[in-house]
Amino acid sequence: MDEALPSPPSRRRLPPTERGPQILEAALEEFSARGFAGARMAEVARRAGIAKGLIYHYFLSKTALFEAVVRDCTRADFEAAERQLNQHTGPFSELLAGMLELGYRAVCQDARDRVMFRLIIAEAANVPELARFYRAEMLERSTGIARRLLAAGAASGEFRPEVNAPGFAEVVLAPVLMLAVWRIILGDAEAPDAGAMRAAHRDLLLAALLRPSS
């Protein structure tokens, strides 16, 4: 089931410094409505209330615009995860639970994130540059955060040392991504319960990651 974004209020003409964010919002609406292949820069301009040529002053191509929209939609999530990781001072099991909460909330509650994830899944096979962008900007950044968390937990003695082995970071992320796919395919009502999945995910990870008590 397609995600629906709230209908925006009528846009007023903004000064040049504010036009970039206005174009990004208009582009999100256009990509959401038509997909990457069907989106038209002229229609983005119409939605933003500007001349088509002005878009190219900010974004050189439709691909560059799409990438900017994805970064804009996901920036807050990545910044929150990195801030938690950088500032955390307690048990790493608590940090892991907080990271999972961020991930499941993005999947279930953030309409912008969900629109972008649906678009990338739908378009990446046909637009190779989008697949490369997803790997570099989304997957590698997410797994990098997970690897840092696992390495810090292992260095503290709280996690088993083998959590630094290849594949562990990807396994930490996989259930969150799978829930996103299920919700796109089945719809929210028919997909597995997010709260139950998050709790089970946390418990399974902690059982696998925590060093046994001596």
C-alpha positions as a printed Julia matrix, in Angstrom:
214×3 Matrix{Float64}:
  0.0     0.0     0.0
  1.44    3.39   -1.0
  2.36    5.82    1.73
  0.39    9.06    1.72
  2.05   12.3     2.75
 -0.04   15.07    4.32
 -1.31   17.62    1.8
  0.88   20.74    2.09
 -0.52   24.22    2.52
 -0.31   26.59   -0.44
  3.28   27.71   -0.85
  4.31   31.36   -0.89
  7.3    32.71   -2.76
 10.37   32.36   -0.54
 13.7    34.19   -0.55
 16.6    32.39   -2.31
 18.08   31.05    0.94
 14.85   29.17    1.69
 14.15   27.79   -1.76
 16.31   24.68   -1.37
 14.18   23.19    1.43
 11.01   24.21   -0.45
 12.21   22.34   -3.55
 13.03   19.26   -1.44
  9.51   19.16    0.01
  7.98   19.54   -3.45
 10.28   16.82   -4.8
  9.29   14.44   -2.0
  5.64   14.9    -2.96
  6.41   14.33   -6.65
  8.57   11.24   -6.09
  5.96    9.85   -3.7
  3.18   10.35   -6.24
  4.99    9.22   -9.41
  8.1     7.28   -8.4
 11.59    8.16   -9.59
 11.09    7.23  -13.24
  7.76    9.03  -13.54
  8.73   12.19  -11.65
  9.22   15.34  -13.72
 11.37   18.3   -12.79
  8.76   20.62  -14.3
  6.16   19.2   -11.93
  8.5    19.61   -8.96
  8.88   23.25   -9.96
  5.12   23.66  -10.21
  4.64   22.13   -6.76
  7.35   24.41   -5.36
  5.93   27.47   -7.07
  9.12   28.3    -8.96
 10.37   28.29  -12.55
 11.66   24.92  -13.75
 15.08   26.3   -14.61
 15.62   27.46  -11.04
 15.73   23.85   -9.79
 18.92   23.26  -11.76
 20.59   26.1    -9.88
 20.29   23.93   -6.75
 20.31   20.36   -8.16
 22.07   19.38  -11.38
 19.82   16.43  -12.24
 16.79   14.45  -11.12
 19.12   11.86   -9.58
 20.92   14.56   -7.57
 17.55   15.88   -6.42
 16.37   12.42   -5.36
 19.58   11.82   -3.41
 19.19   15.17   -1.66
 15.61   14.29   -0.7
 16.73   10.95    0.77
 19.49   12.66    2.78
 17.03   15.26    4.01
 14.52   12.61    5.08
 17.04   10.44    6.92
 19.4    13.06    8.36
 17.63   13.36   11.71
 17.62    9.58   12.26
 21.33    9.2    11.54
 22.22   12.23   13.64
 20.18   10.89   16.57
 21.86    7.47   16.35
 25.35    8.95   16.13
 24.61   11.33   19.0
 23.44    8.44   21.2
 26.55    6.47   20.34
 28.95    9.35   20.93
 27.4    10.51   24.22
 26.51    7.17   25.81
 28.11    6.41   29.17
 26.05    3.5    30.55
 25.66   -0.2    29.71
 25.86   -0.98   26.03
 22.79   -3.19   26.33
 20.83    0.01   27.06
 22.39    1.75   24.07
 21.44   -1.19   21.86
 17.83   -0.97   23.05
 17.8     2.76   22.32
 19.15    2.22   18.82
 16.5    -0.38   18.11
 13.84    2.04   19.31
 15.09    4.61   16.82
 15.04    2.13   13.98
 11.57    0.75   14.62
 10.17    4.24   15.15
 11.53    5.34   11.77
  9.95    2.32   10.09
  6.57    2.69   11.76
  6.02    6.37   12.49
  8.07    8.53   10.13
  6.07    8.95    6.9
  9.0    10.6     5.08
 11.38    7.74    5.88
  8.83    5.18    4.78
  8.16    6.93    1.47
 11.87    7.03    0.7
 12.43    3.4     1.62
  9.51    2.32   -0.59
 10.88    4.36   -3.5
 14.39    2.95   -3.18
 13.08   -0.63   -3.1
 10.87    0.02   -6.13
 13.45    1.88   -8.22
 16.9     0.54   -7.32
 16.78   -2.49   -9.64
 16.04   -0.27  -12.64
 18.26    2.69  -11.71
 21.73    1.39  -10.78
 22.93    4.75   -9.47
 20.17    4.67   -6.85
 21.33    1.23   -5.69
 24.89    2.52   -5.39
 23.65    5.57   -3.52
 21.62    3.41   -1.1
 24.63    1.22   -0.37
 27.02    4.11    0.2
 24.74    6.54    2.01
 22.29    4.3     3.86
 23.49    0.72    4.26
 27.16    1.42    4.92
 26.36    4.28    7.28
 23.87    2.13    9.22
 26.18   -0.86    9.46
 29.02    1.47   10.44
 27.03    2.69   13.43
 26.14   -0.88   14.37
 29.79   -1.97   14.12
 30.91    0.88   16.36
 28.3    -0.1    18.95
 29.33   -3.77   18.88
 33.04   -2.95   19.04
 32.55   -0.59   21.99
 30.46   -3.19   23.81
 33.11   -5.84   23.22
 35.93   -3.51   24.32
 34.07   -2.81   27.56
 33.77   -6.53   28.31
 29.96   -6.4    28.21
 29.64   -8.09   24.8
 31.35  -11.23   23.56
 34.56  -10.52   21.6
 33.26  -12.41   18.55
 30.63   -9.71   17.9
 33.31   -7.96   15.82
 33.19  -10.78   13.26
 31.79  -10.07    9.77
 28.01  -10.31    9.54
 27.08   -9.31   13.09
 26.31   -5.67   12.26
 24.13   -6.7     9.34
 22.2    -9.14   11.54
 21.57   -6.34   14.04
 19.91   -4.3    11.3
 18.15   -6.99    9.26
 14.89   -7.41   11.25
 14.18   -3.67   11.17
 14.62   -3.59    7.41
 12.53   -6.71    6.97
  9.68   -5.16    8.93
  9.85   -2.14    6.61
  9.53   -4.46    3.61
  6.62   -6.35    5.15
  4.77   -3.12    5.9
  5.23   -1.98    2.3
  4.04   -5.3     0.86
  1.29   -6.2     3.33
  0.24   -2.84    4.73
  0.46   -1.79    8.35
 -2.56   -3.78    9.53
 -1.36   -7.12    8.13
  2.35   -6.81    8.87
  3.8    -8.33   12.08
  3.31   -6.29   15.22
  6.19   -3.82   15.48
  6.26   -3.68   19.27
  6.42   -7.46   19.59
  9.12   -7.67   16.93
 11.22   -4.99   18.61
 11.02   -6.74   21.99
 11.89  -10.13   20.48
 14.69   -8.57   18.43
 16.2    -6.96   21.54
 15.97  -10.14   23.61
 17.5   -12.33   20.9
 20.37   -9.89   20.34
 21.16   -9.57   24.02
 21.11  -13.36   24.46
 23.62  -13.63   21.62
 25.8   -10.61   22.4
 26.2   -10.46   26.16
 29.23  -12.11   27.68
 28.15  -14.9    30.07
 28.52  -14.12   33.75
 31.44  -15.95   35.32
